[in-house]
Amino acid sequence: MPAFADTNVVVYAFSKDDAKIAVAEGILEKQPTISVQVISEFLNVCRIKLGMDVPTRHKLARELIAGCNGVALEPRLVEKAMEVEVQGRISYWDALIVAAALLSGCDTLYTEDLQHGRTFDGQLTVVNPFVAA
């Protein structure tokens, strides 16, 4: 089953922490599923926190798009996110990530933003890949 990578995983591939870089790169090499939200948040972090110029961050975003399976933002995704938000008692933005992973048929969600080991819909398990990093 495919895995889904949250924004923090992608960002850590460009951090200064060698252990986190290695973990993030290992996940990205497996061509995970990502959503438009992940790409957009990544672009924003590259601009604000990493201080990258437009050509650099656009190049990286294009590489990310080419190297991962993308999930588009569409009405059924928003509907599922609203359901997950209520049932899972999580923020809407986290629910949007969970919904994208669920609708993509993923069984693993790599993220730091949700409880490690938590499951959604009996299908998706949250894994914090940096727990040991």
Secondary structure, 3 states (H helix, E strand, C coil): CCEEECHHHHHHCCCCCHHHHHHHHHHHHCCCEEEHHHHHHHHHHHHHCCCCCHHHHHHHHHHHHHHCEEECCCHHHHHHHHHHHHHHCCCHHHHHHHHHHHHCCCCEEECCCCCCCCEECCCEEEECCCCCC
